[in-house]
Amino acid sequence: MNLICFILSLFLYFGLSTYGFSKNVSSRPAVVNIGALFTFESTIGRVAKIAIEEAVKDVNSDSSILHGTKLAVTMQDSNCSGFFGMVGALQFMETDIVAIIGPQSSVVAHIISHVANELQVPLLSFGASDPTLSSLQFPFFVRTRPSDLYQMTAVADVVDYYGWKDVIAIFIDDDYGRNGVSALDDKLAERRCRISYKQGISPGSEVNRGDIMDLLIKVELMESRIIVLHVNPDSGFMVFSVAQYLGMMGNGFVWIATDWLSSVLDSAAPLPSETMDSIQGVLVLRQHTPYSDRKKAFFSRWKKLTGGSLGLHSYGLSAYDSVWLLAHAIDAFFNQGGVISFSNDSRLQSALGDNLHLEAMNIFDDGILLLQSILQSNLVGLTGPIKFNSDKSLIRPAYDIINVIGTGFRRIGYWSNYSGLSVVDPETLYAMPPNHSSANQQLYSVIWPGETLLKPRGWVFPNNGKQLKIGVPNRASYRAFVSRVQGTDMFKGFCIDVFTAAVNLLPYAVPYRFVPFGNGLENPSYTELVNMITTGDFDAAVGDIAIVTNRTRIVDFTQPYASSGLVVVVPLKKKNSGAWAFLRPFSRNMWIVSACFFLLIGTVVWILEHRTNDEFRGPPKKQLITILWFSLSTMFFAHRENTVSTLGRMVLIIWLFVVLIINSSYTASLTSILTVQHLSSPIKGIESLKMSEEQIGYQVGSFAEHYLEELGISRSRLVALGSPDAYALALQRGPEKGGVAAIVDELPYVELFLSSQCKFRVVGQEFTKSGWGFAFPRDSPLAIDMSTAILQLSENGDLQRIHDKWLMRSTCSLETAEIESDQLQLKSFWGLFLICGIACFFALFIYFLQIMQQSCRTAPSESISAGPNNSISGRVRRLLSLMDEKVDHSNSGSKRRKVERSLSESSKDSEWDLLRFVLTTALGINFTLYTTAPKLTAFATLYVLDN
């Protein structure tokens, strides 16, 4: 309300003349009045003024746009002041202004947007980039260039691309600067980065070099070396000048400037050499405008207009496009029947009286229709496609990322809201599916401040004399890992040596001091130690700290330098062999299944051999004994019965292979049982420990307590133990005498404990997998560098040498003792039994198919003789009789041999007859008288010798 009163008072001050209640103009008048509000003498204003004038000329010379209607532009200088900007906007209301090009400043936009809402006059701003100028609060405010929300998203993507985590923001302390940095903070948080320090600069001319120097001295003493500069050109160049003086434009620093710097580089180049020297290596963002012939022609025209004294930047292109956008919208406004008419708001007169002369507060009656025409526009300008989305923002915002080098700059890539960082122009990417994956984010190499191609680390230890406060557990037991030197704040041990060695490998010095945590009388809570990092009491924690899920949610850990996991330690007793030791190699199920298969194989072989093998025939009693004897004798490969059928031999071969495996396994296991001393425990691992109701010990301060409770073990069963001696005493007593049945602890402690305690052993498997690491605050860059150093220690062998120095102990001599192994279970042999079972099934299946086939051959003749008595029972009896029928292979064999002998003799007789015929024909002698072969042979031989 105060703002409205102030505005109305200004009307009185300027003596605004009285207007009628309503003024109407024809539907398509000869002239349409528009306003332009910006700072004439500014980097943006000097270019925008010429661009707007040229745009109006181009629109008025093109009769296809407004069809004879001309645009008349009235310009007001806001002089970089919110007050003068508001006055200029109110002066526009004296004339029939339908829209305002501007304002340039976000501060002015916030003020006059209230007036535009009331008077329904659209504002087309080419320079106000404050993200908080929302379309909901200011519906008549239309931005013709991307909001700083997108620019800050691009900055956040660059920071994340290079792996930096902390950023320092220096900004102009007004709506433009504060709200822009606020958007940057939100976008960095989405990428697990943050602004570690931010400081504003006074927006007025009263800021001086001394103030900037005080600010930058504070920045230099801080950890981060990534500085985002979101200011105006005057204060920005002063910051760079002071930074160069302080040596902050050299190695290790990263400066990222928003598009204020690119507007100067584009319009005022070449800059003085001292100015260029102060911005070497800076990364700069610039609104991306795609290449086009129209843009190229306008740049040529611009050089002729300015004589090369003033360059054209993206703000000038946006101002030019704003005029064309408004012209197209006015044409659409007229085509929809819009009428330019203004009227007074009677509410002001009734509320504040008639003596204030508020008739000049003209409301554009069809302002809403013109606003809709603007938002529905779809054209291509010098800056690319001009189209608005649902929240009144331009579609497809994009930026060039440039690197200041020498006397100019070079583009190292692009950023677009469509696909993030890329070395390919956004127009090419728009033809592809959007891809924001980290592997797709690319930029060309950068020449950083200090003329180096090596990417800056982005942080250093604060140069303020402050040391890192590192919390170290003051342990009461297992002091080989961490122990405090008596009477000092110094520590020693395995963990301390690893930390020291890793710090020595860092490429920079780390000032730190150890701070003991705990009273030294009992082990402290490691969870509390880690929590103190989040509260700021410690900058890090070093020691035997297990990396568990709950802790990783609040701090960052280094690469594990020691493997760790929970194991179960139990007391073991010597177990004697006993009279029934020979049954122990196999489990009960294994014995039962083996016996069943022995009988099964005997039965199957009997079925397959019964018809053809006399050894498997005879009285029922004899056949039963044969089955049993054959089955059991295969265990020792002592069976005397021969198998003659192919199917029987196949089954027997597979079964003998199974028996071989079973015998070998049984012999090996029994040998171990009878010759090796065994140690036994009723607890076999964590599962059997959960099933019991006995007491369980754990180390004081260990996460094992919480883990066991999560497993469902009652808190009443858990007993806290503080030292190796307490471990041994509790295990020896057992739960019956107030001790524990087992101890659950981390593997490194257990290994050290068992190196001197030979009566206890680890049973079961390690049931958690974790490690020990050093803890740092979330997103700490030191954690990453320390992880790299730990990996180097592991690769060069130093980590193992440190381990051997502190943790190598003499072990117990237990070469002849071992923990009781599990019995041979059925699951280890089920594959063999399965193969054997399948072989039996197929053999029987083939056998019964043969029987059925033979039964079918004999069925017709028997069915005729049986007559009506042929029934199912008869067929079954016939089938059983076939199975029991003796098949005599010997008779058929003798008959076959007689036939073969007969054929052989007849063959020989025919050969002698042939020979006798040949000799009679050739020699003319009657050899038919010699009827026998010997006589024929003797006579033929004598005849040959005589002749």
Summary of the structure (lengths in Angstrom):
residues: 947
radius of gyration: 50.3
end to end distance: 160.7
largest distance: 175.9
contacts: 3004
relative contact order: 0.07
helix: 48%
strand: 17%
